[in-house]
Amino acid sequence: MSSSSSGQASASSPLKNNRKMVVVLGTDDGESFEVEPSIATKESAIINNLLDSDCGDSTIVPLPNIMAPVLARVLEFWNQRIDRG
């Protein structure tokens, strides 16, 4: 998955105000990554619990003990799992 500065991840959720729904995961070292809500909530119970409340078009989920290189690898793994079915 790419950093938010590299582009927005595609989402399967409906458009709101011509924007796709995304979850922004913020790392301890200040990086942020955009992820489809369906992927984030399916793959992480913690993120799912944090997103239980209505959060609008975009949600920032701080991950205080996670560094960007680690989260990048986790997102890469999630995407491989999705691609394999």
C-alpha positions in Angstrom: 0.0 0.0 0.0 1.3 3.4 -0.7 1.9 6.4 1.6 -0.7 9.1 1.4 1.8 11.4 -0.4 2.1 8.8 -3.2 -1.6 8.6 -4.0 -5.0 7.4 -2.7 -5.8 3.7 -2.4 -8.9 2.7 -4.3 -12.0 1.9 -2.2 -15.0 -0.2 -2.8 -17.3 1.9 -0.6 -19.7 4.5 -2.1 -18.5 7.9 -3.0 -19.4 10.8 -0.7 -18.9 14.3 -2.1 -16.9 12.7 -5.0 -14.4 11.3 -2.6 -13.8 7.6 -1.8 -13.9 6.5 1.8 -10.4 5.8 3.2 -8.8 5.1 6.5 -5.6 7.0 7.2 -3.2 5.1 9.4 -0.7 7.4 11.2 2.6 5.9 12.4 4.7 7.0 15.3 7.4 8.5 13.1 4.8 10.8 11.4 4.1 8.9 8.2 0.5 8.2 7.1 -0.9 5.5 4.8 -4.3 5.4 3.2 -6.2 2.1 3.3 -9.6 0.9 2.2 -11.8 0.6 5.3 -12.9 -2.9 4.2 -9.3 -4.1 4.2 -8.3 -2.4 7.4 -11.3 -3.6 9.4 -11.1 -7.2 8.0 -7.4 -7.6 8.7 -7.2 -5.8 12.1 -9.5 -6.2 15.0 -7.9 -3.1 16.7 -8.6 -0.9 13.7 -12.1 -2.3 13.4 -12.8 -1.4 17.1 -11.4 2.1 16.6 -13.7 2.7 13.6 -16.9 1.5 15.3 -18.1 5.1 15.6 -19.2 7.2 12.6 -16.1 9.1 11.5 -17.2 10.9 8.3 -15.3 10.8 4.9 -11.8 10.2 6.2 -10.6 8.8 9.5 -7.1 9.1 11.0 -6.1 6.2 13.2 -3.0 6.9 15.2 -0.7 3.8 15.7 1.6 5.1 18.4 4.1 2.2 18.6 4.3 1.4 14.9 7.0 2.8 12.6 6.4 3.5 8.9 8.6 0.7 7.5 6.8 -1.9 9.7 3.4 -0.6 8.6 4.4 -0.6 5.0 5.3 -4.3 5.3 2.0 -5.1 7.0 0.0 -3.4 4.3 2.0 -5.2 1.7 1.1 -8.5 3.4 -2.6 -7.5 3.6 -2.6 -6.7 -0.1 -1.0 -10.0 -1.0 -3.7 -11.8 1.1 -6.5 -9.9 -0.8 -4.9 -10.7 -4.2 -4.8 -14.4 -3.4 -8.4 -14.5 -2.4 
